[in-house]
Structure formats: C-alpha cells, structure tokens
C-alpha cells in the first residue's frame, strides 16, 4: 500500500461521446481520481468521497487528518475512492482540457454541466473499477449535492451515506451568492477571451465574495481582529486577507472552470422531474447520517434538518463550530467523533 504522500492521480479514459443533460455532447471523457488503501476480495470496504467546489480528488490533500490510521477514512481498513468532478481543472474533462475540434483549451466554449452530469461521470468510473455497491458514501458541500443526487438515482449503490453542509437543491440564498460572483467576473474585460489566465481580477473578486459565505461573521471576527495600536484608521487586516485569498485561487484555478462548477450548483434540484424534493428523497434507502454545522450561513443547520426529515430513518446531528461552512474542513476531530459514533451504532468497530 502506498504511503499517502505518494498516492498518484489515476485517469479513466472514455473514448466515446458523453451526452450531457442539456443535450450537448462531449466528444470524449477523462476522469481523474485517487484511491487509498486496498479493496478487499468482496469489495465490501469501499468508501466513496465527493469533494467540494475547488478541491481535487486527493482527499488527503484537501481534508487534513482524515485519511489516516484510526480516522474515519482509515486506508488500512477501507478502500477510499474520490473522483475529480466534471468541469474541474484538476484532471477531469473541463474548460482547461483540450477541445479536440480546435486543439486548444475549451475555455468559455465548454458546455454547462449539471450535478446529474457529474453523477453520471462518477457512475461510469465506478463501473470501470468494477464497483457495483459500496460500504459508505460521503458528500460534503457541492460534493453533497452529487452524493444526494446519486443516492436518489441509484438507491442501492451505497449501504451507508453521510451528507454534510449541503442541500437537496440550490437555495435562493446560494443562487444569490453565485449570481453576485458571475456579476463580478463579468466586469473583468478579459472574461470571454480564449485563454486560461483570463479574468483573474474577476475571479479573485468572486472568490472574496464566496469566502464571506464560507466563513461567516464568527470566524472572521475571531481570526481577523485588528491591533488597536495600528496608526492607520482605514487599515483592516481582513481586507488584505480577502485580496490574498482571491490571488491564491487564481494561482490554482481558472475562471471558466470556476464558473462552470458554480453553475452546476445552480442546476441542483433533486426533485426536478421526480415529483418534487420530498418525493425524491423518499427513494433513499441507505442508512443516512446528516450533519449540519451550527454557524454555517451558506447551508444553515435548519436546511440540513429538513433534508434529514425527508430521508427515511436518517440521523441528524449538529456539529458545534465557529468556522461556519468551512467547519467540515477544519473540525476534523469533531467530524471523526461523529463518524465513529455512527459506525459504532450500526455495529461497526473502530
């Protein structure tokens, strides 16, 4: 078994057209993914993790202290799979991939994709890996959108599922943040130019807007307080932090991938064409744990409670945290406690 730091990105290549929900077609498909640990003989130890907006398929990279011995993603016990989502710039087909028709990156010509398109992608990968049923699925944030959609599409795929800091549809509140980001990006005159470094100022501004929704007032007020001794009355440390975070994202992401992934969030409604959200969620058969974060303003705990209430036999927990939406990334010890307790309740040892 690899040591975690040596785990390499793997690629699944599908050399046939991939039809999107909107009827458009991608000529081929590449799916980037990571695996940790070893699959056992009867494939009964598989955990499938779905990542958030700008993360990648390397869970150990973006989710510290989870892929470790004794933790809920223990690679000595489980075979952990995480695939990079469709439309991203971390190896799966997206705007930064080469469009075979032009020999250049797709950039803004890459079609809009939905959460259902992303799930279709994941299901292709599962099939290629010979995985027909998994022990557990974990979906956080935008990854939760995909996990919920997958559980409704194929209720028999996972025995257990955990949804954290997510929702069954794109709320008006989330759509408002997304629209504000698109408006910021559209003010950058280079947006639309066929190059991957276009609209960096717009992307940085969009990221600064998004961060407000991820961190919320408690986290900012706790971590970004100014020193009273500063002689400049107009200086706020947090303002340099906002600018820094925007620049940081520009170094690892392109504007077209960012917009397409945010738009996939806009498309999310598990009830579309299924008689509404409540009817759709009733289809979920897996043993379900739903975790809300007490200070999350993007997906308030009440949204998670509504989600849990619509899923037969589910368990709802609130994780107390001052880190808002980003709490799921930071409070790994609390999350680990919730996961281990849930597993113990269903008869699994540590």
PLY file of the C-alpha trace (Angstrom):
ply
format ascii 1.0
element vertex 350
property float x
property float y
property float z
element edge 349
property int vertex1
property int vertex2
end_header
0.00 0.00 0.00
1.21 3.48 -0.86
2.09 5.93 1.83
-0.46 8.73 1.47
2.00 11.33 0.22
2.94 9.04 -2.68
-0.59 8.43 -3.92
-0.77 9.40 -7.57
-3.64 10.72 -9.65
-5.13 7.98 -11.80
-7.05 8.52 -15.01
-10.01 6.77 -16.59
-10.32 7.49 -20.31
-13.66 7.04 -22.11
-13.20 7.37 -25.87
-16.83 7.76 -26.76
-19.26 10.68 -26.72
-20.65 11.73 -23.35
-24.15 13.19 -23.65
-24.96 15.93 -21.17
-28.33 16.56 -19.57
-28.87 19.64 -21.77
-28.41 17.54 -24.92
-24.91 18.77 -25.75
-22.15 16.21 -26.24
-18.54 16.00 -25.10
-16.55 14.03 -27.72
-14.74 12.02 -25.03
-14.23 11.96 -21.30
-11.28 11.82 -18.91
-11.94 11.22 -15.22
-9.16 11.92 -12.70
-9.37 10.02 -9.43
-7.44 8.93 -6.37
-7.68 5.72 -4.38
-6.25 4.98 -0.93
-5.91 1.59 0.71
-6.78 -1.79 -0.76
-10.12 -3.12 -1.91
-10.96 -6.40 -0.16
-11.98 -9.55 -2.04
-15.74 -8.98 -1.87
-15.45 -5.18 -2.44
-17.24 -4.55 0.85
-14.87 -1.92 2.26
-15.28 0.85 -0.34
-15.86 4.45 0.79
-16.60 6.96 -1.97
-15.84 10.61 -1.10
-17.32 13.54 -3.07
-15.30 16.76 -2.84
-16.35 20.41 -2.71
-16.14 23.30 -5.19
-12.43 23.92 -5.80
-10.95 20.76 -4.22
-9.41 17.86 -6.12
-9.55 14.08 -5.98
-6.67 13.83 -3.46
-8.67 13.69 -0.23
-5.53 13.65 1.92
-4.55 16.96 0.31
-7.72 18.99 0.98
-9.14 17.20 4.04
-6.35 17.12 6.64
-6.12 14.30 9.19
-8.95 12.21 7.73
-7.04 9.71 5.55
-5.06 8.32 8.47
-4.90 5.18 10.59
-7.67 5.27 13.21
-9.55 8.08 11.45
-12.84 7.72 9.57
-11.02 7.33 6.25
-8.54 4.76 7.54
-6.65 3.42 4.48
-5.66 0.29 6.41
-9.33 -0.65 6.74
-11.07 0.93 3.79
-10.60 1.39 0.07
-11.26 5.10 -0.44
-12.18 6.47 -3.87
-12.52 10.14 -4.78
-13.04 11.36 -8.35
-12.46 14.91 -9.55
-15.78 16.38 -10.70
-16.70 17.07 -14.32
-15.85 20.66 -15.30
-12.96 21.00 -12.86
-9.35 21.85 -13.74
-7.79 19.01 -11.74
-7.68 16.33 -14.41
-11.29 15.53 -15.24
-12.62 16.92 -18.54
-13.42 20.63 -18.16
-12.76 24.09 -19.62
-8.98 23.69 -19.20
-8.99 20.43 -21.21
-8.12 20.41 -24.90
-11.08 20.66 -27.26
-10.25 18.07 -29.97
-12.03 20.21 -32.58
-9.59 23.11 -32.12
-6.52 21.64 -30.41
-6.82 24.42 -27.81
-8.35 24.54 -24.31
-12.15 24.75 -24.30
-12.17 27.85 -22.07
-15.62 29.52 -22.27
-16.78 27.16 -25.05
-17.01 24.28 -22.59
-20.72 23.44 -22.20
-22.59 23.96 -18.95
-22.87 20.79 -16.89
-25.33 19.79 -14.18
-24.92 17.87 -10.94
-26.63 14.96 -12.72
-23.93 15.04 -15.41
-21.29 14.84 -12.66
-23.03 11.83 -11.09
-23.26 10.13 -14.50
-19.46 10.55 -14.70
-18.90 9.05 -11.24
-21.11 6.09 -12.13
-19.05 5.41 -15.26
-15.91 5.35 -13.12
-17.50 3.00 -10.57
-18.43 0.65 -13.40
-14.88 0.75 -14.82
-13.48 -0.04 -11.36
-15.85 -2.99 -11.07
-17.61 -1.45 -8.07
-21.35 -2.20 -8.01
-22.10 -1.44 -4.38
-20.17 0.47 -1.75
-19.99 0.39 2.02
-20.24 4.14 2.52
-20.60 7.37 0.58
-19.50 10.75 1.99
-20.58 14.01 0.36
-19.60 17.46 1.65
-20.81 20.82 0.30
-21.06 20.62 -3.53
-19.94 17.01 -3.14
-23.05 16.56 -1.01
-25.18 17.76 -3.95
-23.67 14.93 -6.02
-24.00 12.35 -3.24
-27.70 13.18 -2.69
-28.35 13.03 -6.44
-26.52 9.70 -6.72
-28.44 8.16 -3.81
-31.75 9.14 -5.43
-30.63 7.98 -8.91
-29.33 4.63 -7.66
-30.64 3.95 -4.13
-28.95 0.52 -3.94
-25.40 1.74 -4.64
-24.39 2.60 -1.06
-25.20 0.83 2.18
-24.44 3.94 4.28
-24.23 7.61 3.38
-23.16 10.80 5.14
-24.19 14.25 3.88
-22.53 17.29 5.49
-23.03 21.05 4.97
-25.11 20.60 1.83
-28.68 20.74 0.49
-31.20 18.89 -1.69
-31.46 21.84 -4.11
-29.79 25.16 -4.86
-31.41 27.59 -2.41
-32.21 31.19 -3.43
-29.51 32.19 -0.92
-26.82 30.13 -2.67
-28.04 31.26 -6.12
-27.75 34.89 -4.94
-24.10 34.40 -3.95
-23.42 32.67 -7.27
-25.05 35.48 -9.27
-23.00 38.08 -7.36
-19.86 36.16 -8.34
-20.87 35.97 -12.02
-21.55 39.72 -11.99
-18.10 40.38 -10.51
-16.44 38.13 -13.10
-18.36 39.76 -15.98
-16.91 43.18 -15.06
-13.44 41.92 -15.95
-12.91 42.98 -19.59
-10.78 39.89 -20.32
-13.60 37.49 -19.41
-14.52 35.52 -22.50
-11.04 35.64 -24.02
-9.93 32.14 -25.07
-7.08 31.79 -22.57
-6.92 30.09 -19.20
-5.48 33.13 -17.42
-8.39 35.38 -18.45
-10.39 37.41 -15.92
-8.06 36.89 -12.97
-9.24 40.10 -11.29
-12.84 39.00 -11.74
-12.07 35.54 -10.38
-10.24 37.00 -7.36
-13.25 39.23 -6.60
-15.65 36.29 -6.95
-13.56 34.24 -4.55
-13.57 37.06 -1.99
-17.39 37.13 -2.21
-17.57 33.34 -1.80
-15.31 33.39 1.26
-17.78 35.59 3.13
-20.37 32.84 2.68
-17.93 30.10 3.77
-16.57 31.78 6.88
-19.41 33.88 8.28
-19.18 36.55 10.99
-17.89 34.41 13.88
-14.85 33.09 12.03
-13.88 36.49 10.63
-14.36 38.32 13.93
-12.44 35.63 15.78
-9.43 35.35 13.45
-9.08 38.76 11.78
-9.29 41.28 14.64
-7.10 44.36 14.22
-4.49 45.57 16.65
-5.65 48.79 18.35
-2.11 50.15 18.02
-2.27 50.46 14.22
-1.87 54.18 13.34
-3.82 53.87 10.03
-7.58 54.35 10.74
-8.51 52.84 7.37
-6.46 49.67 7.68
-8.19 46.35 8.28
-6.15 43.19 8.24
-9.11 41.27 6.85
-9.04 43.35 3.68
-5.53 42.16 2.83
-6.72 38.63 3.69
-9.60 38.89 1.20
-7.25 40.09 -1.54
-4.70 37.37 -0.71
-7.33 34.59 -0.86
-8.51 35.84 -4.25
-4.97 35.85 -5.66
-4.30 32.43 -4.15
-7.21 30.85 -6.01
-6.08 32.42 -9.31
-2.78 30.53 -8.99
-4.55 27.15 -8.98
-7.86 27.63 -10.79
-9.13 29.19 -14.00
-12.22 31.38 -14.29
-14.02 29.13 -16.79
-13.79 26.04 -14.58
-14.91 28.11 -11.60
-17.99 29.44 -13.40
-18.97 26.04 -14.82
-18.74 24.36 -11.40
-20.72 27.16 -9.71
-23.34 26.85 -12.47
-23.59 23.11 -11.80
-24.59 24.13 -8.27
-27.31 26.37 -9.76
-28.68 23.32 -11.61
-29.07 21.24 -8.47
-32.59 20.15 -7.59
-33.01 16.53 -6.64
-36.78 16.87 -7.11
-36.66 18.06 -10.74
-38.76 15.69 -12.84
-39.33 13.44 -9.83
-42.45 14.92 -8.27
-40.58 17.33 -6.01
-37.77 17.18 -3.46
-39.71 15.39 -0.72
-40.79 12.58 -3.09
-37.26 12.21 -4.47
-35.61 11.95 -1.04
-38.05 9.22 -0.01
-36.26 6.97 -2.54
-33.02 6.96 -0.50
-32.54 3.53 1.06
-29.07 3.91 2.59
-28.54 4.24 6.32
-28.11 8.04 6.37
-26.30 10.48 8.65
-26.90 14.20 8.01
-24.53 16.72 9.66
-25.19 20.45 9.87
-22.67 22.97 11.19
-24.01 25.32 13.86
-22.58 28.56 12.38
-22.87 27.65 8.66
-24.61 30.56 6.93
-24.43 29.02 3.44
-26.23 25.83 4.45
-27.80 26.63 7.84
-28.49 23.64 10.13
-32.24 24.09 9.54
-31.72 23.18 5.84
-29.91 20.03 6.91
-32.68 19.16 9.35
-35.24 19.49 6.54
-33.07 17.21 4.43
-32.83 14.62 7.21
-36.57 14.80 7.92
-37.30 13.80 4.30
-34.94 10.80 4.26
-36.47 7.66 5.80
-34.79 6.62 9.05
-31.97 9.14 8.84
-29.94 10.52 11.77
-29.42 14.27 12.13
-26.55 15.84 14.05
-25.34 19.42 14.51
-21.62 19.99 14.83
-20.87 22.99 17.05
-18.26 25.13 15.33
-17.38 28.81 14.90
-15.82 28.13 11.49
-19.12 28.22 9.56
-19.26 26.27 6.29
-15.52 25.62 6.35
-16.01 23.85 9.68
-16.11 20.48 7.89
-12.53 21.09 6.69
-11.21 22.43 10.00
-13.06 20.43 12.69
-11.80 17.03 11.55
-11.64 15.73 15.13
-15.30 16.52 15.84
-16.29 15.05 12.48
-14.25 11.96 13.20
-16.10 11.58 16.51
-19.49 11.80 14.77
-18.47 9.27 12.11
-17.02 6.74 14.55
-20.06 7.02 16.83
-22.40 6.50 13.85
-20.47 3.43 12.75
-20.44 2.02 16.27
-24.25 2.43 16.45
-24.66 0.37 13.30
-22.42 -2.35 14.73
-19.03 -1.50 13.26
-15.90 -1.42 15.39
-13.36 1.37 15.12
0 1
1 2
2 3
3 4
4 5
5 6
6 7
7 8
8 9
9 10
10 11
11 12
12 13
13 14
14 15
15 16
16 17
17 18
18 19
19 20
20 21
21 22
22 23
23 24
24 25
25 26
26 27
27 28
28 29
29 30
30 31
31 32
32 33
33 34
34 35
35 36
36 37
37 38
38 39
39 40
40 41
41 42
42 43
43 44
44 45
45 46
46 47
47 48
48 49
49 50
50 51
51 52
52 53
53 54
54 55
55 56
56 57
57 58
58 59
59 60
60 61
61 62
62 63
63 64
64 65
65 66
66 67
67 68
68 69
69 70
70 71
71 72
72 73
73 74
74 75
75 76
76 77
77 78
78 79
79 80
80 81
81 82
82 83
83 84
84 85
85 86
86 87
87 88
88 89
89 90
90 91
91 92
92 93
93 94
94 95
95 96
96 97
97 98
98 99
99 100
100 101
101 102
102 103
103 104
104 105
105 106
106 107
107 108
108 109
109 110
110 111
111 112
112 113
113 114
114 115
115 116
116 117
117 118
118 119
119 120
120 121
121 122
122 123
123 124
124 125
125 126
126 127
127 128
128 129
129 130
130 131
131 132
132 133
133 134
134 135
135 136
136 137
137 138
138 139
139 140
140 141
141 142
142 143
143 144
144 145
145 146
146 147
147 148
148 149
149 150
150 151
151 152
152 153
153 154
154 155
155 156
156 157
157 158
158 159
159 160
160 161
161 162
162 163
163 164
164 165
165 166
166 167
167 168
168 169
169 170
170 171
171 172
172 173
173 174
174 175
175 176
176 177
177 178
178 179
179 180
180 181
181 182
182 183
183 184
184 185
185 186
186 187
187 188
188 189
189 190
190 191
191 192
192 193
193 194
194 195
195 196
196 197
197 198
198 199
199 200
200 201
201 202
202 203
203 204
204 205
205 206
206 207
207 208
208 209
209 210
210 211
211 212
212 213
213 214
214 215
215 216
216 217
217 218
218 219
219 220
220 221
221 222
222 223
223 224
224 225
225 226
226 227
227 228
228 229
229 230
230 231
231 232
232 233
233 234
234 235
235 236
236 237
237 238
238 239
239 240
240 241
241 242
242 243
243 244
244 245
245 246
246 247
247 248
248 249
249 250
250 251
251 252
252 253
253 254
254 255
255 256
256 257
257 258
258 259
259 260
260 261
261 262
262 263
263 264
264 265
265 266
266 267
267 268
268 269
269 270
270 271
271 272
272 273
273 274
274 275
275 276
276 277
277 278
278 279
279 280
280 281
281 282
282 283
283 284
284 285
285 286
286 287
287 288
288 289
289 290
290 291
291 292
292 293
293 294
294 295
295 296
296 297
297 298
298 299
299 300
300 301
301 302
302 303
303 304
304 305
305 306
306 307
307 308
308 309
309 310
310 311
311 312
312 313
313 314
314 315
315 316
316 317
317 318
318 319
319 320
320 321
321 322
322 323
323 324
324 325
325 326
326 327
327 328
328 329
329 330
330 331
331 332
332 333
333 334
334 335
335 336
336 337
337 338
338 339
339 340
340 341
341 342
342 343
343 344
344 345
345 346
346 347
347 348
348 349
